[in-house]
Amino acid sequence: MLFEIAKHHGLELDEVPEYGGRAYLEKQDYIMAKQKEQLAQQEKAVQEQTAQLENLKQENEKAHHQQVRRTTYQSLALLSNDKKIQKQEKQLSELSQKIEDTENLLDEISAVAYDKAVAVVSENAVNDALKASTEQVDIYLDWLKEPGRTASKETLDYTTYQITTLRKNIIAAVNRITARLTTVLIKPEIKKPAIEQIKENTRPSVLQKLHRRQEEINQREQTYTKPKKRSHGIEL
């Protein structure tokens, strides 16, 4: 209608506006403003998303570092426990070896002690038996050798010979008895229980000595490893 009125008054207007006209420019400004607004909104959204991603990244890094620390601590704890276990196993092995060595030593000591005891008992038995058996015979021999005996020389010599022979027989009999006694004492069924009894009686004193020796070693080690006190860089 505007165009018809303009024509009626002799004015020619373009029904389609040219590019660069006022309406066109206003429209372009509006479009650019809307696009700028949208770009600002999008930029704000991108910034918010970037901030969120950065926060997530920092949280993930923090969680990762915490996990690494926990894992490292656990690994060190496990390693420390492994070393403690290995140390305890070594100490247990050494203790077992010491106990085994002690038992072997007790076996040897007890066996030697028993053999010596048997030898001493046998020797004492021989000496006591011979002394008791030959004492009276020696008295008769000495009596026969004294001057003033009224019997003939032949009678005295014969009597002396018989008593001397009796003395030899007594000594031989005592030695045989002692040998049989020794043979009985060294039989396994008699020797083994006796050795075990010696071990039981000996073990406490041996273990006490070992414990005292170990305590002395521990005290020396503590003395050697005790840190020295320092004052102003000078050893005290």
Short mmCIF file of the C-alpha atoms (twelve columns), coordinates in Angstrom:
data_MODEL
# 
_entry.id   MODEL 
# 
loop_
_atom_site.group_PDB 
_atom_site.id 
_atom_site.type_symbol 
_atom_site.label_atom_id 
_atom_site.label_alt_id 
_atom_site.label_comp_id 
_atom_site.label_asym_id 
_atom_site.label_seq_id 
_atom_site.Cartn_x 
_atom_site.Cartn_y 
_atom_site.Cartn_z 
_atom_site.pdbx_PDB_model_num 
ATOM 1   C CA . MET A 1   0.000   0.000    0.000   1 
ATOM 2   C CA . LEU A 2   2.929   2.321    0.780   1 
ATOM 3   C CA . PHE A 3   4.403   1.573    -2.575  1 
ATOM 4   C CA . GLU A 4   1.023   2.340    -4.326  1 
ATOM 5   C CA . ILE A 5   0.711   5.747    -2.579  1 
ATOM 6   C CA . ALA A 6   4.279   6.627    -3.527  1 
ATOM 7   C CA . LYS A 7   3.552   5.719    -7.142  1 
ATOM 8   C CA . HIS A 8   0.375   7.798    -7.050  1 
ATOM 9   C CA . HIS A 9   2.447   10.832   -6.065  1 
ATOM 10  C CA . GLY A 10  5.110   10.075   -8.695  1 
ATOM 11  C CA . LEU A 11  7.682   8.538    -6.428  1 
ATOM 12  C CA . GLU A 12  9.520   5.400    -7.387  1 
ATOM 13  C CA . LEU A 13  10.497  3.098    -4.499  1 
ATOM 14  C CA . ASP A 14  12.237  -0.228   -4.718  1 
ATOM 15  C CA . GLU A 15  10.022  -2.938   -3.383  1 
ATOM 16  C CA . VAL A 16  13.121  -5.058   -2.539  1 
ATOM 17  C CA . PRO A 17  15.661  -3.108   -0.451  1 
ATOM 18  C CA . GLU A 18  19.201  -2.994   -1.666  1 
ATOM 19  C CA . TYR A 19  22.083  -4.397   0.328   1 
ATOM 20  C CA . GLY A 20  23.537  -1.740   2.498   1 
ATOM 21  C CA . GLY A 21  20.262  -0.014   3.114   1 
ATOM 22  C CA . ARG A 22  19.126  1.008    6.598   1 
ATOM 23  C CA . ALA A 23  16.794  -1.897   7.105   1 
ATOM 24  C CA . TYR A 24  19.376  -4.285   5.880   1 
ATOM 25  C CA . LEU A 25  22.022  -2.861   8.156   1 
ATOM 26  C CA . GLU A 26  19.680  -2.912   11.128  1 
ATOM 27  C CA . LYS A 27  18.883  -6.505   10.406  1 
ATOM 28  C CA . GLN A 28  22.566  -7.368   10.091  1 
ATOM 29  C CA . ASP A 29  23.336  -5.592   13.364  1 
ATOM 30  C CA . TYR A 30  20.597  -7.563   15.081  1 
ATOM 31  C CA . ILE A 31  21.879  -10.824  13.665  1 
ATOM 32  C CA . MET A 32  25.464  -10.000  14.670  1 
ATOM 33  C CA . ALA A 33  24.317  -8.992   18.140  1 
ATOM 34  C CA . LYS A 34  22.452  -12.284  18.550  1 
ATOM 35  C CA . GLN A 35  25.457  -14.214  17.242  1 
ATOM 36  C CA . LYS A 36  27.740  -12.300  19.607  1 
ATOM 37  C CA . GLU A 37  25.396  -13.083  22.479  1 
ATOM 38  C CA . GLN A 38  25.347  -16.754  21.501  1 
ATOM 39  C CA . LEU A 39  29.142  -16.753  21.180  1 
ATOM 40  C CA . ALA A 40  29.450  -15.177  24.626  1 
ATOM 41  C CA . GLN A 41  27.115  -17.799  26.068  1 
ATOM 42  C CA . GLN A 42  29.016  -20.573  24.326  1 
ATOM 43  C CA . GLU A 43  32.351  -19.115  25.481  1 
ATOM 44  C CA . LYS A 44  31.026  -18.940  29.038  1 
ATOM 45  C CA . ALA A 45  29.817  -22.544  28.798  1 
ATOM 46  C CA . VAL A 46  33.201  -23.599  27.418  1 
ATOM 47  C CA . GLN A 47  34.965  -21.762  30.250  1 
ATOM 48  C CA . GLU A 48  32.719  -23.431  32.811  1 
ATOM 49  C CA . GLN A 49  33.328  -26.832  31.241  1 
ATOM 50  C CA . THR A 50  37.073  -26.113  31.119  1 
ATOM 51  C CA . ALA A 51  37.018  -25.138  34.804  1 
ATOM 52  C CA . GLN A 52  35.080  -28.304  35.648  1 
ATOM 53  C CA . LEU A 53  37.533  -30.400  33.647  1 
ATOM 54  C CA . GLU A 54  40.472  -28.701  35.379  1 
ATOM 55  C CA . ASN A 55  38.889  -29.371  38.778  1 
ATOM 56  C CA . LEU A 56  38.296  -32.984  37.817  1 
ATOM 57  C CA . LYS A 57  41.876  -33.227  36.581  1 
ATOM 58  C CA . GLN A 58  43.218  -31.808  39.842  1 
ATOM 59  C CA . GLU A 59  40.986  -34.110  41.873  1 
ATOM 60  C CA . ASN A 60  42.094  -37.094  39.796  1 
ATOM 61  C CA . GLU A 61  45.752  -36.103  40.165  1 
ATOM 62  C CA . LYS A 62  45.289  -35.666  43.917  1 
ATOM 63  C CA . ALA A 63  43.533  -39.025  44.177  1 
ATOM 64  C CA . HIS A 64  46.261  -40.579  42.019  1 
ATOM 65  C CA . HIS A 65  49.005  -39.127  44.205  1 
ATOM 66  C CA . GLN A 66  47.220  -40.341  47.321  1 
ATOM 67  C CA . GLN A 67  46.859  -43.788  45.784  1 
ATOM 68  C CA . VAL A 68  50.541  -43.773  44.821  1 
ATOM 69  C CA . ARG A 69  51.488  -42.789  48.382  1 
ATOM 70  C CA . ARG A 70  49.242  -45.487  49.827  1 
ATOM 71  C CA . THR A 71  50.632  -48.058  47.423  1 
ATOM 72  C CA . THR A 72  54.190  -46.961  48.178  1 
ATOM 73  C CA . TYR A 73  53.537  -47.093  51.921  1 
ATOM 74  C CA . GLN A 74  51.951  -50.525  51.606  1 
ATOM 75  C CA . SER A 75  54.863  -51.728  49.469  1 
ATOM 76  C CA . LEU A 76  57.373  -50.418  52.000  1 
ATOM 77  C CA . ALA A 77  55.371  -51.977  54.830  1 
ATOM 78  C CA . LEU A 78  55.284  -55.308  53.006  1 
ATOM 79  C CA . LEU A 79  59.002  -55.046  52.291  1 
ATOM 80  C CA . SER A 80  59.671  -54.248  55.938  1 
ATOM 81  C CA . ASN A 81  57.498  -57.168  57.022  1 
ATOM 82  C CA . ASP A 82  59.312  -59.442  54.571  1 
ATOM 83  C CA . LYS A 83  62.649  -58.352  56.023  1 
ATOM 84  C CA . LYS A 84  61.356  -58.910  59.559  1 
ATOM 85  C CA . ILE A 85  60.046  -62.339  58.591  1 
ATOM 86  C CA . GLN A 86  63.358  -63.200  56.923  1 
ATOM 87  C CA . LYS A 87  65.237  -61.991  59.996  1 
ATOM 88  C CA . GLN A 88  62.980  -64.022  62.297  1 
ATOM 89  C CA . GLU A 89  63.343  -67.073  60.054  1 
ATOM 90  C CA . LYS A 90  67.128  -66.636  60.123  1 
ATOM 91  C CA . GLN A 91  67.108  -66.256  63.911  1 
ATOM 92  C CA . LEU A 92  64.850  -69.300  64.220  1 
ATOM 93  C CA . SER A 93  67.149  -71.292  61.938  1 
ATOM 94  C CA . GLU A 94  70.202  -70.205  63.931  1 
ATOM 95  C CA . LEU A 95  68.426  -71.031  67.187  1 
ATOM 96  C CA . SER A 96  67.413  -74.443  65.849  1 
ATOM 97  C CA . GLN A 97  71.015  -75.038  64.791  1 
ATOM 98  C CA . LYS A 98  72.242  -73.976  68.227  1 
ATOM 99  C CA . ILE A 99  69.745  -76.303  69.890  1 
ATOM 100 C CA . GLU A 100 70.793  -79.129  67.587  1 
ATOM 101 C CA . ASP A 101 74.474  -78.417  68.258  1 
ATOM 102 C CA . THR A 102 73.752  -78.293  71.978  1 
ATOM 103 C CA . GLU A 103 71.933  -81.604  71.845  1 
ATOM 104 C CA . ASN A 104 74.800  -83.167  69.898  1 
ATOM 105 C CA . LEU A 105 77.255  -81.736  72.400  1 
ATOM 106 C CA . LEU A 106 75.186  -83.112  75.265  1 
ATOM 107 C CA . ASP A 107 75.130  -86.512  73.567  1 
ATOM 108 C CA . GLU A 108 78.910  -86.524  73.271  1 
ATOM 109 C CA . ILE A 109 79.471  -85.202  76.780  1 
ATOM 110 C CA . SER A 110 77.000  -87.636  78.307  1 
ATOM 111 C CA . ALA A 111 78.487  -90.610  76.451  1 
ATOM 112 C CA . VAL A 112 82.033  -89.659  77.485  1 
ATOM 113 C CA . ALA A 113 80.903  -89.023  81.053  1 
ATOM 114 C CA . TYR A 114 79.211  -92.417  81.217  1 
ATOM 115 C CA . ASP A 115 82.237  -94.231  79.793  1 
ATOM 116 C CA . LYS A 116 84.504  -92.493  82.286  1 
ATOM 117 C CA . ALA A 117 82.080  -93.263  85.078  1 
ATOM 118 C CA . VAL A 118 82.060  -96.934  84.080  1 
ATOM 119 C CA . ALA A 119 85.856  -96.945  83.968  1 
ATOM 120 C CA . VAL A 120 86.086  -95.269  87.368  1 
ATOM 121 C CA . VAL A 121 83.458  -97.556  88.857  1 
ATOM 122 C CA . SER A 122 85.212  -100.608 87.423  1 
ATOM 123 C CA . GLU A 123 88.605  -99.429  88.646  1 
ATOM 124 C CA . ASN A 124 87.249  -98.627  92.086  1 
ATOM 125 C CA . ALA A 125 85.418  -101.933 92.171  1 
ATOM 126 C CA . VAL A 126 88.623  -103.777 91.299  1 
ATOM 127 C CA . ASN A 127 90.655  -101.895 93.864  1 
ATOM 128 C CA . ASP A 128 88.066  -102.320 96.600  1 
ATOM 129 C CA . ALA A 129 87.499  -105.995 95.807  1 
ATOM 130 C CA . LEU A 130 91.208  -106.750 95.577  1 
ATOM 131 C CA . LYS A 131 91.911  -104.887 98.771  1 
ATOM 132 C CA . ALA A 132 89.166  -106.711 100.619 1 
ATOM 133 C CA . SER A 133 90.054  -110.107 99.114  1 
ATOM 134 C CA . THR A 134 93.840  -110.022 99.378  1 
ATOM 135 C CA . GLU A 135 94.262  -108.151 102.623 1 
ATOM 136 C CA . GLN A 136 93.817  -111.228 104.785 1 
ATOM 137 C CA . VAL A 137 95.904  -113.376 102.430 1 
ATOM 138 C CA . ASP A 138 98.777  -110.890 102.619 1 
ATOM 139 C CA . ILE A 139 98.562  -111.030 106.402 1 
ATOM 140 C CA . TYR A 140 99.096  -114.824 106.279 1 
ATOM 141 C CA . LEU A 141 102.000 -114.469 103.838 1 
ATOM 142 C CA . ASP A 142 103.690 -111.908 106.036 1 
ATOM 143 C CA . TRP A 143 103.110 -114.148 109.054 1 
ATOM 144 C CA . LEU A 144 104.728 -117.116 107.294 1 
ATOM 145 C CA . LYS A 145 107.783 -115.034 106.409 1 
ATOM 146 C CA . GLU A 146 108.368 -113.911 109.969 1 
ATOM 147 C CA . PRO A 147 111.314 -115.553 111.743 1 
ATOM 148 C CA . GLY A 148 110.659 -118.034 114.500 1 
ATOM 149 C CA . ARG A 149 108.225 -120.237 112.567 1 
ATOM 150 C CA . THR A 150 108.585 -123.785 113.929 1 
ATOM 151 C CA . ALA A 151 107.464 -125.570 110.750 1 
ATOM 152 C CA . SER A 152 110.049 -127.014 108.410 1 
ATOM 153 C CA . LYS A 153 111.292 -125.027 105.431 1 
ATOM 154 C CA . GLU A 154 109.556 -127.383 103.011 1 
ATOM 155 C CA . THR A 155 106.263 -126.899 104.846 1 
ATOM 156 C CA . LEU A 156 106.652 -123.143 104.914 1 
ATOM 157 C CA . ASP A 157 107.599 -122.999 101.231 1 
ATOM 158 C CA . TYR A 158 104.684 -125.213 100.236 1 
ATOM 159 C CA . THR A 159 102.251 -123.222 102.350 1 
ATOM 160 C CA . THR A 160 103.588 -119.953 100.952 1 
ATOM 161 C CA . TYR A 161 103.267 -121.286 97.392  1 
ATOM 162 C CA . GLN A 162 99.665  -122.365 97.963  1 
ATOM 163 C CA . ILE A 163 98.662  -119.083 99.563  1 
ATOM 164 C CA . THR A 164 100.402 -117.109 96.775  1 
ATOM 165 C CA . THR A 165 98.580  -119.205 94.166  1 
ATOM 166 C CA . LEU A 166 95.318  -118.565 96.017  1 
ATOM 167 C CA . ARG A 167 96.078  -114.850 95.957  1 
ATOM 168 C CA . LYS A 168 96.641  -114.927 92.174  1 
ATOM 169 C CA . ASN A 169 93.403  -116.837 91.680  1 
ATOM 170 C CA . ILE A 170 91.510  -114.316 93.786  1 
ATOM 171 C CA . ILE A 171 92.934  -111.428 91.720  1 
ATOM 172 C CA . ALA A 172 92.024  -113.197 88.465  1 
ATOM 173 C CA . ALA A 173 88.503  -113.891 89.727  1 
ATOM 174 C CA . VAL A 174 88.028  -110.264 90.761  1 
ATOM 175 C CA . ASN A 175 89.258  -109.077 87.357  1 
ATOM 176 C CA . ARG A 176 86.833  -111.420 85.598  1 
ATOM 177 C CA . ILE A 177 83.961  -110.178 87.729  1 
ATOM 178 C CA . THR A 178 84.940  -106.582 87.038  1 
ATOM 179 C CA . ALA A 179 85.172  -107.272 83.300  1 
ATOM 180 C CA . ARG A 180 81.698  -108.815 83.367  1 
ATOM 181 C CA . LEU A 181 80.453  -105.774 85.289  1 
ATOM 182 C CA . THR A 182 81.930  -103.464 82.651  1 
ATOM 183 C CA . THR A 183 80.376  -105.575 79.891  1 
ATOM 184 C CA . VAL A 184 76.990  -105.301 81.558  1 
ATOM 185 C CA . LEU A 185 77.283  -101.546 82.063  1 
ATOM 186 C CA . ILE A 186 78.105  -100.856 78.389  1 
ATOM 187 C CA . LYS A 187 75.129  -102.833 77.073  1 
ATOM 188 C CA . PRO A 188 72.825  -100.515 75.049  1 
ATOM 189 C CA . GLU A 189 69.757  -101.280 77.153  1 
ATOM 190 C CA . ILE A 190 71.627  -100.124 80.264  1 
ATOM 191 C CA . LYS A 191 73.939  -97.506  78.768  1 
ATOM 192 C CA . LYS A 192 71.274  -95.578  76.807  1 
ATOM 193 C CA . PRO A 193 68.921  -94.840  79.756  1 
ATOM 194 C CA . ALA A 194 71.920  -93.891  81.891  1 
ATOM 195 C CA . ILE A 195 73.188  -91.474  79.214  1 
ATOM 196 C CA . GLU A 196 69.712  -89.938  78.885  1 
ATOM 197 C CA . GLN A 197 69.639  -89.416  82.633  1 
ATOM 198 C CA . ILE A 198 73.047  -87.745  82.498  1 
ATOM 199 C CA . LYS A 199 71.773  -85.502  79.665  1 
ATOM 200 C CA . GLU A 200 68.708  -84.482  81.665  1 
ATOM 201 C CA . ASN A 201 70.869  -83.648  84.660  1 
ATOM 202 C CA . THR A 202 73.426  -81.793  82.532  1 
ATOM 203 C CA . ARG A 203 71.071  -79.901  80.176  1 
ATOM 204 C CA . PRO A 204 69.976  -77.145  82.633  1 
ATOM 205 C CA . SER A 205 73.529  -76.161  83.512  1 
ATOM 206 C CA . VAL A 206 74.617  -76.192  79.851  1 
ATOM 207 C CA . LEU A 207 71.618  -74.107  78.763  1 
ATOM 208 C CA . GLN A 208 72.230  -71.649  81.587  1 
ATOM 209 C CA . LYS A 209 75.808  -71.210  80.434  1 
ATOM 210 C CA . LEU A 210 74.635  -70.707  76.833  1 
ATOM 211 C CA . HIS A 211 72.057  -68.141  77.949  1 
ATOM 212 C CA . ARG A 212 74.640  -66.275  79.993  1 
ATOM 213 C CA . ARG A 213 76.999  -66.321  77.026  1 
ATOM 214 C CA . GLN A 214 74.258  -64.992  74.731  1 
ATOM 215 C CA . GLU A 215 73.434  -62.218  77.212  1 
ATOM 216 C CA . GLU A 216 77.098  -61.206  77.325  1 
ATOM 217 C CA . ILE A 217 77.201  -61.057  73.503  1 
ATOM 218 C CA . ASN A 218 74.002  -58.983  73.395  1 
ATOM 219 C CA . GLN A 219 75.350  -56.555  75.981  1 
ATOM 220 C CA . ARG A 220 78.576  -56.128  74.002  1 
ATOM 221 C CA . GLU A 221 76.612  -55.523  70.791  1 
ATOM 222 C CA . GLN A 222 74.466  -52.898  72.534  1 
ATOM 223 C CA . THR A 223 77.608  -51.215  73.841  1 
ATOM 224 C CA . TYR A 224 79.180  -51.155  70.382  1 
ATOM 225 C CA . THR A 225 76.034  -49.876  68.636  1 
ATOM 226 C CA . LYS A 226 75.097  -47.274  71.283  1 
ATOM 227 C CA . PRO A 227 75.232  -43.818  69.602  1 
ATOM 228 C CA . LYS A 228 77.787  -41.372  70.910  1 
ATOM 229 C CA . LYS A 229 76.500  -38.127  72.407  1 
ATOM 230 C CA . ARG A 230 77.685  -34.931  70.748  1 
ATOM 231 C CA . SER A 231 77.789  -31.398  72.090  1 
ATOM 232 C CA . HIS A 232 78.629  -28.465  69.792  1 
ATOM 233 C CA . GLY A 233 80.203  -30.873  67.328  1 
ATOM 234 C CA . ILE A 234 82.592  -32.305  69.944  1 
ATOM 235 C CA . GLU A 235 82.336  -35.947  71.038  1 
ATOM 236 C CA . LEU A 236 81.771  -36.469  74.734  1 
# 
